[in-house]
Each structure stands twice: as C-alpha cells, then as structure tokens.
Amino acid sequence: MTMPPWVSPEETKPAPMPALLVQSFVNTWEGDSGTDILGEITSARDWLTETGLLGVGARLTDEDLNLARALRESIRALLMHNGGGPAPTAAELAALRTVARGSWIQPAISSDGTVELELEGGGDRLALGRLLVIIRDALHDGTCERLKACHNSECRWASYDRSHARRGTWCDMSVCGNRVKNRNLRSRRAGTSRGSSA
C-alpha cells in the first residue's frame, strides 16, 4: 500500500484507509523524539490541510489547535482501551464530546446512490468531526478494535494490530515491548534484592 504523504515515515503498522487518518492524527505526537506536528500553528496548518481536515487557506486559531490536541489525546485514550487499558474517563472523553457537539453532519447521496455522511461547511473551518465519522464506521466494520496505542507509557504510538489473535499491545515488540519487559524485570529484581536483605 502506498502511503499518503501525511503519514509518518516511522509508521510500520498502518491501518487501512480511512482509519489510517485517525491513526496518523494520533501519531502527530511522537513520544521518543517529542515531535509534535500539532505543537504550533504552521506545522499543524500544513498537516491538517494536507489531510483534508482543514480547508486550503482556512484560518487556524490557537483555540482550534488546543481542541485538536485535546481530541488527539481523547482518541489515544480510546486506543489504549482497545489494547486492554482502562476505559476512558469522562475527562478523557470531553474533547470527543466537544467536537461531536460542534460538528454538523449531514447524509448525502452520491451519484451511484450510496449514502455518505458529509460535514457541513467543512472547507472553511477545521473539520475534526470527520475523525468521529471514521471512528464510528470503524466501530461497525471491526477495524476500530485493531487500532491500539502502545502500552509503553513513554511511547503511546498508535498502531494497527494485524495479528490473528488481536492481542498486540506494543507498537513494536523489539523496541517498546523489550523496553517495558526489561524495566519490569529490573523492578522485580530490585524488589527481590530489597526483600532478601530485610
């Protein structure tokens, strides 16, 4: 599959389209390097325009950017839950609810007679509601449960679990999986050492 230009070159476990947009949106923050595409207006505007979440030439405010970053973390909480983490709290769901309340979604009939959901006024403003439509569709077709955030607390990278058992918990077993397992092993050994010297 050829990746759209807005997908991180670090992506090794891409979701199918259109869930790839949700995955890439979450991955606009990269834990290892601290890179945050949504960290400032210029890079955020470029990325959001390239993905179609912001119309060409549309204004992007600090308030929009704060909402986009909050939505990213709300979605990350959902993806953590998909990977066996705790259910999102009301606070973690707040940005999702804010975007849902501010989105005007309208059914539309395409030329072949299929029903699509379109965002009203999407070209002149930030269209974060599009991500909610993708999540809703992914919940119904089963792809959403495979979209997960890494269990490494220093990473939280979103990846697509293609395993048959659907039990993947790391973005990369050889990197994050080994880091966490080694950290846990050192912690257990330190606890055993303290316990035996008591």
C-alpha positions as CSV (number, residue, x, y, z in Angstrom):
1,M,0.0,0.0,0.0
2,T,1.4,3.4,-1.0
3,M,1.2,5.7,2.0
4,P,-0.3,9.2,1.7
5,P,2.3,12.0,2.2
6,W,0.8,12.9,5.6
7,V,1.6,9.5,7.2
8,S,4.7,9.5,9.4
9,P,7.7,7.8,7.8
10,E,8.0,6.0,11.2
11,E,4.7,4.1,10.6
12,T,5.3,0.4,10.4
13,K,1.8,-0.9,11.2
14,P,-0.6,1.2,9.2
15,A,-4.3,0.8,9.4
16,P,-6.4,0.5,6.3
17,M,-7.9,3.7,4.9
18,P,-9.8,5.7,6.2
19,A,-8.8,4.5,9.8
20,L,-5.2,5.4,8.8
21,L,-6.2,9.1,9.1
22,V,-7.3,8.6,12.7
23,Q,-4.0,6.6,13.4
24,S,-1.9,9.3,11.8
25,F,-3.8,12.1,13.7
26,V,-2.9,10.4,17.0
27,N,0.7,9.9,15.8
28,T,1.2,13.6,15.2
29,W,2.8,13.4,18.6
30,E,5.8,11.1,18.8
31,G,7.0,10.2,22.3
32,D,10.6,9.1,21.6
33,S,11.6,12.3,20.0
34,G,9.0,14.7,21.5
35,T,8.0,15.8,18.0
36,D,4.5,17.4,17.9
37,I,3.2,18.3,14.5
38,L,0.2,20.0,16.3
39,G,2.6,21.8,18.6
40,E,2.5,25.1,16.6
41,I,0.2,26.8,14.0
42,T,2.4,26.5,10.9
43,S,3.2,22.8,11.1
44,A,-0.4,22.0,12.2
45,R,-1.9,24.0,9.4
46,D,0.2,22.3,6.8
47,W,-0.6,18.8,8.1
48,L,-4.3,19.4,8.7
49,T,-4.7,20.9,5.2
50,E,-2.8,18.0,3.6
51,T,-5.2,15.5,5.3
52,G,-8.3,17.5,4.3
53,L,-9.2,18.2,8.0
54,L,-8.7,21.9,7.2
55,G,-9.7,23.7,4.0
56,V,-6.9,25.2,1.9
57,G,-6.5,28.8,3.1
58,A,-8.8,28.3,6.1
59,R,-7.8,30.1,9.3
60,L,-6.5,28.0,12.2
61,T,-6.6,29.6,15.6
62,D,-4.9,28.8,18.9
63,E,-8.3,27.6,20.2
64,D,-8.7,25.3,17.2
65,L,-5.2,23.9,17.8
66,N,-5.9,23.4,21.6
67,L,-9.1,21.4,20.6
68,A,-7.2,19.3,18.1
69,R,-4.5,18.4,20.6
70,A,-7.2,17.6,23.2
71,L,-9.1,15.5,20.7
72,R,-5.8,13.6,19.8
73,E,-5.4,12.6,23.5
74,S,-9.1,11.6,23.7
75,I,-8.7,9.3,20.8
76,R,-5.4,8.0,22.3
77,A,-7.4,7.1,25.4
78,L,-9.9,5.1,23.3
79,L,-7.0,3.3,21.6
80,M,-5.4,2.5,25.0
81,H,-8.7,0.9,25.9
82,N,-8.7,-1.1,22.7
83,G,-5.4,-2.6,23.8
84,G,-6.7,-3.7,27.1
85,G,-6.2,-0.5,29.1
86,P,-8.8,1.2,31.3
87,A,-12.0,2.6,29.9
88,P,-11.6,6.3,29.1
89,T,-12.7,8.7,31.9
90,A,-15.2,11.4,31.4
91,A,-12.4,13.9,31.3
92,E,-10.6,11.9,28.6
93,L,-13.8,11.9,26.5
94,A,-14.5,15.6,26.9
95,A,-12.8,16.7,23.7
96,L,-14.6,14.0,21.7
97,R,-17.9,15.3,23.1
98,T,-16.9,18.9,22.3
99,V,-16.1,18.0,18.7
100,A,-19.3,16.0,18.4
101,R,-21.4,18.9,19.6
102,G,-19.7,21.3,17.2
103,S,-20.0,19.1,14.1
104,W,-22.8,19.3,11.7
105,I,-23.0,16.1,9.8
106,Q,-25.5,15.6,7.0
107,P,-26.4,12.5,5.0
108,A,-25.7,12.9,1.3
109,I,-26.5,10.7,-1.7
110,S,-23.6,10.0,-4.1
111,S,-24.1,9.6,-7.9
112,D,-24.2,5.8,-7.5
113,G,-26.9,6.0,-4.9
114,T,-24.8,5.3,-1.8
115,V,-25.4,7.2,1.4
116,E,-22.4,9.2,2.7
117,L,-22.0,11.4,5.7
118,E,-20.7,14.9,5.0
119,L,-19.6,17.7,7.3
120,E,-21.4,20.9,6.5
121,G,-19.1,23.8,5.9
122,G,-16.0,21.6,6.0
123,G,-13.9,23.7,3.6
124,D,-13.8,26.9,5.6
125,R,-13.1,25.6,9.1
126,L,-11.4,22.8,11.0
127,A,-13.3,19.6,10.2
128,L,-12.4,17.4,13.2
129,G,-15.8,15.8,13.1
130,R,-14.6,13.8,10.1
131,L,-12.4,11.8,12.5
132,L,-15.5,10.9,14.6
133,V,-17.3,9.6,11.4
134,I,-14.3,7.4,10.6
135,I,-14.2,6.1,14.2
136,R,-18.0,5.4,14.1
137,D,-17.6,3.5,10.8
138,A,-14.5,1.6,12.1
139,L,-16.5,0.5,15.2
140,H,-19.1,-1.0,12.9
141,D,-16.7,-2.7,10.4
142,G,-14.4,-4.1,13.2
143,T,-11.3,-2.2,12.3
144,C,-11.5,0.1,15.3
145,E,-10.7,-2.6,17.8
146,R,-7.5,-3.3,16.0
147,L,-6.3,0.3,16.2
148,K,-4.4,0.5,19.5
149,A,-2.0,2.7,21.4
150,C,1.3,1.2,22.6
151,H,1.3,0.2,26.2
152,N,4.8,1.8,26.8
153,S,3.9,4.9,28.8
154,E,6.8,6.8,27.1
155,C,5.5,6.0,23.6
156,R,1.7,5.6,23.2
157,W,2.2,5.4,19.4
158,A,-0.9,4.3,17.6
159,S,-0.6,1.1,15.5
160,Y,-2.8,-1.3,13.7
161,D,-2.9,-4.8,15.2
162,R,-3.0,-7.3,12.3
163,S,-2.4,-10.3,14.5
164,H,-4.8,-13.2,14.2
165,A,-5.5,-13.2,18.0
166,R,-5.8,-9.4,18.1
167,R,-3.7,-9.3,21.3
168,G,-1.0,-6.9,20.3
169,T,0.0,-4.3,22.9
170,W,3.2,-2.7,21.6
171,C,3.8,-0.6,18.6
172,D,7.0,-2.7,18.1
173,M,7.8,-5.7,20.2
174,S,11.5,-5.4,19.6
175,V,11.6,-1.8,20.8
176,C,8.8,-0.9,23.2
177,G,7.9,-4.5,24.2
178,N,11.5,-5.2,25.2
179,R,11.9,-1.8,27.0
180,V,8.9,-2.5,29.2
181,K,9.8,-6.1,29.8
182,N,13.3,-5.2,30.8
183,R,12.1,-2.4,33.0
184,N,9.6,-4.8,34.8
185,L,12.4,-7.4,35.2
186,R,14.7,-4.8,36.8
187,S,11.9,-3.7,39.1
188,R,11.2,-7.3,40.2
189,R,14.9,-7.9,40.7
190,A,15.3,-4.7,42.8
191,G,12.2,-5.8,44.9
192,T,13.7,-9.3,45.4
193,S,17.0,-7.8,46.5
194,R,15.4,-5.5,49.0
195,G,13.2,-8.3,50.3
196,S,16.1,-10.7,50.8
197,S,18.2,-8.1,52.6
198,A,15.4,-7.3,55.1
